[in-house]
Amino acid sequence: MKTIKIKAKICKTNLQKSLGVMFKKQFTPHVFENVKYFHTYFCLPIEFVFLNKQNKVISAKKAQPHSIIFIPKNTIKTIEMMTGNIKKYDIKKGDKIKTHE
């Protein structure tokens, strides 16, 4: 298990949380806290990484457009990323992720 550093936008406001990466073809990863689900309407295929309170990966998955993604149990933070980032960063279950703006 390793520690991975990722530059990301921290979504704090309701507007930022609501819009996420909708309508964007390229974007910096976005971090969300305490969200129950995501939808991928108006999005290209994207990837999600789910973190626990120690910022360790619970799971990571690719989502297709027009989907609803429910958050795994014990998820505190979720990172929305462009497709290919899970492979690029070699993200595996148990890895620790540190995000910064």
N, C-alpha and C positions, 0 to 999 in steps of 0.2 A: 504494500500500500504506500502511496506517495501523496505529497502535497502539491497541488496544482494552483498556480496564480492566474486569475483571469480578470482582465479589464472589463468592467460591466457598468451599465447604468442601473442605479438603485431606484426603483419605482416606489415613490412614497405617497404621492397624491392619488386621490380617487380617479382623476382623469388619466394620469399615467398608468394606473393599474387597469383601467377600462380599455385604453387604446393598445397598450402593450406594443406588439410589433405588427399590428394590422396595417395593411396597405404598403408595407415596406418590403423591398426586394433585397436590400442589404442593410444590416444593422449590427450594432454592438450588442453583445449579450445583455439581457435585462434580468434583474433580480427582483423577485416578489416575495413578500413575507406573509404568512398566514392566509393563504388563498385556498379555497376549497376545490375549485375546478378552473379549467381554462377551456376556451373554444378556439378553434383554428379557422373559423369563418373569415374570409377576406385575407387569408394568409397563404403563403407558399408552404410546402412541407417544412416543418421546423422540428427542433429537438428540445427535449425537456430533461433537466437534471434535477432530481429531488434530493434535498439535503436535510439531515436531522439537526438537532440542537448543537451538535459538535461540528457542524459543517461537513459531515461525512456523507458520501453518496449512498442513498438508499436504493435508488435505481435511476436509469437513464433510458430514454426512449425517443424514437422518431415518431412524429405525428403527421398524418396526412391532412390536407385541407378538409374543411367541413366536418370536423370531429369535435367531440367533447372529451376532455382529458380529466379524469378524476385523480385527485392527489392521493398518493399512498399514505397509509397510516404513519404517524410520527414525523411527517414532513413539516419543517419549519420554514425553509426557504426553497424556492423553485427558481431555476435559471432557464430562461428561454434563449435558445441559440439557433444560429443558422445551421442548416443541414451540413454535416461534415465535421462539426466541431467536436463531437464525442470521439470520433476517430482521430482527429487532429491532436487533441489533448490526451488521447488514450485513456479516457475516463472509465474507471471500473468501480464496481460496488466496493465500498469501504475506503476509497480515496478521499482525502480531505481537500476541500476547495476553498481558497481564499479569494474573495472578490475585492476589487478596488476601482474607484472612479478615475 
